[in-house]
Amino acid sequence: MELKPDQVLHICKGDTEIADVFTLLLEQNRTLLEQNQKLERRVHELERQLGQNSQNSSKPPSSDGFRKPKNSRVAGGKKRRA
């Protein structure tokens, strides 16, 4: 919500000193909201990149790091006769 200077002055009941502080706080709030949105986009992108591996992207398997591949073999072996 964008307030005009005369609206801020009205809210502050004509006190120009309070209106100046109020305006400064509105500007700081707008700046912080913009920074927050920017950081949220960055975190989302980094989380997306972190979730990529050779199975779901064009990255080579050597870039997967030190994770051990899941063993798809079923445990078995010789069966004893009774």
N, C-alpha and C positions, 0 to 999 in steps of 0.2 A: 504494500500500500504506500503510495507516494503522497506525502503531505506537502502542500504549498506553504511558503513562509507565513502567510496570513493565517492559515489554519493552525500552524504550530503556535503562533502568537496568541490565537484565541484559546487554544487548549491550555496554554500557560498563563491565562488570565491577564495578558498584557505585560507580563514581566519579561523584558527583553533578555535579561541575564539567564533566566531559566530557559527561555526559548532557544538561546544559543547553545546551552548545554544539551537540551533536548534534541536539537538538530545534529549536534556532534554525535550523540548516541545513536541516532537513526542512521547516520553515515557509517559509523563503526559496525552497526548491526548488519547493514547491507553488505559491507566488505566481508564480514565474517561468514555470512550466508554464501557469498560467491566462492570464498575459499573452501568452505565445507563441501559445496557441490563439486568443485574441482578435485578435491581430495577423495571424495566418494567415487568419482569416475576413475581416478587413478587406482584406488584400491580394487575396484571391480576388474579393471584391466589386468592388474598384477595377479589377482586370484585366478582369472581366466588363463593367464600364461602359466601359472604354477600348476594348473590342472592338466596341462598338455604333456603328452609323452609320445613315444613312437607309435603307440597303438591308435591314438586319436588325432594325429597331426602328421605333417610331412617331415617331422624331425627324425634324424637317424637314431637307431637304438643306442648308440654310444653316448647320446646326450641324456639318456634316462637317469643317469646317476648310479648310485650303488644299491638300488633296490634289487632284491633277488626276484627273479621271475617266479611266478606261481607254478608249482609242479602240477601238471595235469595228469600225471600217472596215478593209477589206482593201486593202492597197496595190495600186494598179493604174495605170492610165493608158493613154495611146495606145500601141499596139503598132506597131512599125516593120515595114515590109514589106521583105523581102530581095530 
